């Protein structure tokens, strides 16, 4: 009888991939939250209402 010398895998490939996908999703959500907060801060400084279309400025006013 020949015994295998490779140690048993602790995680299967699917488990490793699932873990990496979860980590990636967390990073992407954190990045989206940071970008959203930065956008809100910039619009507050410019005096633009959140959710307002900056391209829809009244005539005669220039956009910064």
VEXNU-635072 format. One record per atom (N, C-alpha, C): atom name; residue number from 1; x, y, z; residue in three letters. Coordinates in steps of 0.1 Angstrom, whole numbers, plus 2048, in hexadecimal, padded with zeros to 3 digits. Atoms other than C-alpha are relative to their C-alpha. Layout:
<rs>
  atom   nr  east  north   up  rest
    CA  NUM     X      Y    Z   ALA
...
</rs>
This chain:
<rs>
  atom   nr  east  north   up  rest
     N    1   808    7F4  800   UNK
    CA    1   800    800  800   UNK
     C    1   809    80C  800   UNK
     N    2   7F8    7F4  802   UNK
    CA    2   80E    822  7F5   UNK
     C    2   7F8    80C  806   UNK
     N    3   807    7F4  7FB   UNK
    CA    3   805    841  809   UNK
     C    3   804    80C  7F9   UNK
     N    4   7FE    7F3  807   UNK
    CA    4   802    863  7F9   UNK
     C    4   808    809  80A   UNK
     N    5   7F8    7F7  7F8   UNK
    CA    5   81C    87C  805   UNK
     C    5   7FB    80E  800   UNK
     N    6   806    7F2  801   UNK
    CA    6   807    89A  7FD   UNK
     C    6   7F7    802  80C   UNK
     N    7   809    7FE  7F5   UNK
    CA    7   7F6    8A9  81B   UNK
     C    7   7F2    803  7FB   UNK
     N    8   80E    7FD  804   UNK
    CA    8   7D0    8AC  81A   UNK
     C    8   7FE    80F  7FF   UNK
     N    9   803    7F2  802   UNK
    CA    9   7C3    8CD  80E   UNK
     C    9   7F6    804  80B   UNK
     N   10   808    7FB  7F6   UNK
    CA   10   7B4    8E2  829   UNK
     C   10   7F3    807  7FA   UNK
     N   11   80B    7FA  806   UNK
    CA   11   79E    8F6  812   UNK
     C   11   7FF    7FC  7F1   UNK
     N   12   801    803  80E   UNK
    CA   12   790    8EC  7F1   UNK
     C   12   802    80C  7F7   UNK
     N   13   7FE    7F5  809   UNK
    CA   13   795    901  7D2   UNK
     C   13   7F4    80A  801   UNK
     N   14   80C    7F8  800   UNK
    CA   14   771    90D  7D3   UNK
     C   14   7FF    808  80D   UNK
     N   15   800    7F9  7F3   UNK
    CA   15   774    917  7F8   UNK
     C   15   80A    80C  7FF   UNK
     N   16   7F6    7F5  801   UNK
    CA   16   793    92C  7F0   UNK
     C   16   7FB    80B  7F7   UNK
     N   17   806    7F7  80A   UNK
    CA   17   782    93C  7D2   UNK
     C   17   7F5    808  807   UNK
     N   18   80B    7F9  7F9   UNK
    CA   18   763    944  7E7   UNK
     C   18   805    80A  80A   UNK
     N   19   7FB    7F7  7F6   UNK
    CA   19   778    954  802   UNK
     C   19   806    80C  7F9   UNK
     N   20   7FA    7F4  807   UNK
    CA   20   78B    96A  7E9   UNK
     C   20   7F5    808  7FA   UNK
     N   21   80B    7F8  805   UNK
    CA   21   76A    974  7D9   UNK
     C   21   7FA    809  80B   UNK
     N   22   805    7F8  7F5   UNK
    CA   22   75D    97F  7FB   UNK
     C   22   809    80C  803   UNK
     N   23   7F7    7F5  7FD   UNK
    CA   23   77C    993  802   UNK
     C   23   800    80B  7F6   UNK
     N   24   801    7F7  80B   UNK
    CA   24   77B    9A3  7E0   UNK
     C   24   7F3    809  801   UNK
     N   25   80C    7F9  7FF   UNK
    CA   25   757    9AD  7E5   UNK
     C   25   800    80A  80C   UNK
     N   26   7FE    7F7  7F5   UNK
    CA   26   75F    9BC  807   UNK
     C   26   808    80C  7FC   UNK
     N   27   7F8    7F5  804   UNK
    CA   27   77B    9D1  7F8   UNK
     C   27   7F9    809  7F6   UNK
     N   28   807    7F8  80A   UNK
    CA   28   765    9DC  7DB   UNK
     C   28   7F5    809  807   UNK
     N   29   80A    7F8  7F8   UNK
    CA   29   749    9E7  7F3   UNK
     C   29   807    80B  807   UNK
     N   30   7F9    7F6  7F8   UNK
    CA   30   762    9FA  809   UNK
     C   30   805    80B  7F6   UNK
     N   31   7FC    7F6  80A   UNK
    CA   31   770    A0B  7EA   UNK
     C   31   7F4    808  7FB   UNK
     N   32   80C    7F8  805   UNK
    CA   32   74D    A15  7DD   UNK
     C   32   7FB    809  80B   UNK
     N   33   804    7F7  7F5   UNK
    CA   33   744    A23  800   UNK
     C   33   80A    80C  801   UNK
     N   34   7F7    7F5  7FF   UNK
    CA   34   764    A37  800   UNK
     C   34   7FE    80A  7F5   UNK
     N   35   802    7F7  80C   UNK
    CA   35   75E    A45  7DD   UNK
     C   35   7F3    808  802   UNK
     N   36   80D    7F9  7FE   UNK
    CA   36   73A    A4D  7E6   UNK
     C   36   802    80B  80A   UNK
     N   37   7FE    7F6  7F6   UNK
    CA   37   745    A60  805   UNK
     C   37   808    80B  7FB   UNK
     N   38   7F7    7F6  806   UNK
    CA   38   760    A72  7F2   UNK
     C   38   7F8    809  7F6   UNK
     N   39   809    7F9  80A   UNK
    CA   39   746    A7C  7D7   UNK
     C   39   7F6    809  808   UNK
     N   40   809    7F8  7F8   UNK
    CA   40   72E    A88  7F2   UNK
     C   40   807    80C  806   UNK
     N   41   7F8    7F5  7FA   UNK
    CA   41   749    A9D  802   UNK
     C   41   803    80B  7F6   UNK
     N   42   7FD    7F6  80B   UNK
    CA   42   753    AAD  7E1   UNK
     C   42   7F4    807  7FC   UNK
     N   43   80C    7F9  804   UNK
    CA   43   72F    AB5  7D8   UNK
     C   43   7FC    809  80B   UNK
     N   44   804    7F7  7F5   UNK
    CA   44   729    AC4  7FA   UNK
     C   44   809    80D  7FF   UNK
     N   45   7F7    7F4  801   UNK
    CA   45   747    ADB  7F5   UNK
     C   45   7FD    809  7F4   UNK
     N   46   804    7F8  80C   UNK
    CA   46   73B    AE5  7D3   UNK
     C   46   7F2    806  801   UNK
     N   47   80D    7FB  7FE   UNK
    CA   47   718    AEC  7E0   UNK
     C   47   7F6    7F8  7F7   UNK
     N   48   809    807  809   UNK
    CA   48   708    AD1  7CA   UNK
     C   48   7F8    7F6  809   UNK
     N   49   808    809  7F8   UNK
    CA   49   6EB    ABD  7D8   UNK
     C   49   804    7F2  7FD   UNK
     N   50   7FD    80F  803   UNK
    CA   50   6F1    A97  7DC   UNK
     C   50   7F6    7FB  7F6   UNK
     N   51   809    806  80A   UNK
    CA   51   6E3    A85  7BE   UNK
     C   51   7FD    80A  7F5   UNK
     N   52   803    7F6  80B   UNK
    CA   52   6E1    AA5  7A9   UNK
     C   52   809    7FE  7F4   UNK
     N   53   7F8    802  80D   UNK
    CA   53   6ED    AA4  785   UNK
     C   53   808    80D  7FE   UNK
     N   54   7F8    7F4  802   UNK
    CA   54   70A    ABC  783   UNK
     C   54   800    806  7F2   UNK
     N   55   800    7FC  80E   UNK
    CA   55   706    ABE  75D   UNK
     C   55   7F3    808  7FE   UNK
     N   56   80D    7F9  802   UNK
    CA   56   6E3    ACD  762   UNK
     C   56   800    80E  807   UNK
     N   57   7FF    7F3  7F9   UNK
    CA   57   6EF    AEF  76F   UNK
     C   57   7F8    80A  7F8   UNK
     N   58   808    7F6  807   UNK
    CA   58   6D9    B0D  767   UNK
     C   58   809    807  7F6   UNK
     N   59   7F9    7F8  80A   UNK
    CA   59   6E2    B21  748   UNK
     C   59   807    80C  806   UNK
     N   60   7F9    7F4  7FB   UNK
    CA   60   6FB    B3C  74D   UNK
     C   60   80A    7FD  80B   UNK
     N   61   7F7    804  7F5   UNK
    CA   61   70D    B2A  769   UNK
     C   61   80A    7F6  7FB   UNK
     N   62   7F6    809  804   UNK
    CA   62   72E    B1A  763   UNK
     C   62   803    7F6  80A   UNK
     N   63   7FD    80B  7F6   UNK
    CA   63   738    AF9  773   UNK
     C   63   80F    801  803   UNK
     N   64   7F3    800  7FB   UNK
    CA   64   757    AF6  787   UNK
     C   64   806    7F2  7FE   UNK
</rs>
